[in-house]
Each structure stands twice: as structure tokens, then as C-alpha cells.
Amino acid sequence: MTSIVILGASSFIAKALINAGPYQLPIKAVARIIPVDQECYKKVEWLQADLLNPLSLDKVFAEGDLVINLVYMQGSTSDQNQQVVENLIQACIKSKVARLVHCSTALVVGATTVSDISESTPCLPLTDYEVTKYELEKFILSDSHNALDVAVLRPTAVVGVGSKNLVKLSGQLINSSRITNYFRSSLFGNRPMHLVPVQMVYEALIHLIFLPNPLSKQVYIVAADLDADNNFNKVEKLLREALGIKQRKVPLIPFPQFFLRLLLRLLGRKDFSLSRNYRTDKLQSTGFQTASSVGSAVMSFGTNFKNSKLKD
């Protein structure tokens, strides 16, 4: 029977996707280590597999399956991540799956100076992470495996329950002094955060695997840059509310953005994102719609973060 196969099923994106079901088809969740709470995920078949070992994929796929790849091995080499994708592609072709949607990252554009980012923006990956992600994209979209219908989804900074984005800021709001938090907020001001709700990401993945037309090696950005809450001050305010921290009453100092750019450069960090806008026209042109919001995702993250700290 045809299934939705989720690789990297222990990731927070996968867990959010699974919890949002049921879907039109049953789910096969594939992970290197099956979670101890697997019984909590209803109507899901959990399969253990080491994607570095091609033999472990022999019984994962069936003809006609719809595959979502969320695997990226943090801390592993570029060659190891490349091997994982090669093994995945060969197993998909061998089993005659219907299609594969690979989740990458919008960060592959790297050091481009283009402000209005679309799928056609030339990529200039800078960090090892960006380079590896881009190389994986190029391999997946190459002509060496035309027998497989594939697409790539590029989310911006994904936020939701269990995400790593906003962990640092939440810790700073809890542990730093009021003065430090005040000057940080004044300096960052309305800086774009480029967050995207995890709900929007998994909805986009499901949308693409069920598209009636072939995926045809297309690339799609999923972002929420036009959301009114997607800037530093709004996000910080939402986090304060979720974390139970009182809102400040003293107005922030309106530092010019020049000061932030200068500080980032002095710290050896890039300031490319300060003027960027990630466009989602292409994804929307396929009929994709969502009711998710940055505000709701940040509040969910903050509430979960607070509760986890209370348990500690």
C-alpha cells in the first residue's frame, strides 16, 4: 500500500508533521533511533534505518510511496551527508517511489548581495553548512537520476515547539540583566528575523507531495517575511509574554541600523539578512495556502521552552 515516508522522523519538523495528521495515506516514519514514545504517534509505522548503510533502506520503500527527506546529520562530514543522499536516491529509484521532496534551507543563497530573494537568486554559500546543503541540492536535482520525480523546499529559520531557533534569545531574556536585554533590544530594533512557522513548513511539504502535476526538479522557498511579527522587537515581546517575563515600560533607544551593521562586522558576523526579503510567490502559485503565523509559532515555542525549564 502506498504510504507517506518521512525520513529523519525524529526531527522536530517531522514530529509536528506527524502530530498534525491523519493524512490521506498512512505514514511510515524512518529514524536512526526510534523514539521511546512511539506509541504516542497514532497510525504511524516506525522503522529503524541507518541511511549510511544502503542495505537498511531495502524494506523501507514501496512502489508509489511519497517520500519526504528531513535528514541532515549535524556534526557529520559533507561526504557522509552526501553518501546518505546518494543511498536515498538509489533506494527510491530501485523501489519506484512516486516522488521525493527534499527539505533544504534558504541559507544556501549565502553571501549573495541580492535583497529580494527568490528561487532564481544565484547561490553563493559561505559556511560549511551552507556549502553542504547546496551540494546536496545540486546532486538531488541533477540529471543523473531522471527516473525520480523530485523537488526541493527551502525554509528560512523554522520556529515551533522543539526548534533550536530562539533558544539563545530565550536564554538571554531569562538569564541576562535588564540593562543588557534593554540595549540588545534597542540595537536590534526592527531587524528582520526571517522566521517561518513549523506549521507552514510541514504544510508546504504535504502540499508538494500531493501536487497533481510532476514536481519536475523545482525549488520552492517557504518563508513568512511579510508577517508583521517577523522582526526582533515583536518576537522578543511575544517571547517575554510566553516566558512570563514582564514587558518593559521604558521606550527603546532608536539606534540607526548602521550601528548594528558595524557591530556585526566587528564581531566577524555577516549582515546580509538585515535587508533581505525571501519571496514565496512560486510556492503560492501552486495553490499553497496556510493559516499559520509567526506570532502563534513563537508563543508555542516560548511556552514549551518555559515548561521544559520548569521540569528541569
Summary of the structure (lengths in Angstrom):
residues: 312
radius of gyration: 20.3
end to end distance: 43.1
largest distance: 63.0
contacts: 953
relative contact order: 0.13
helix: 43%
strand: 15%
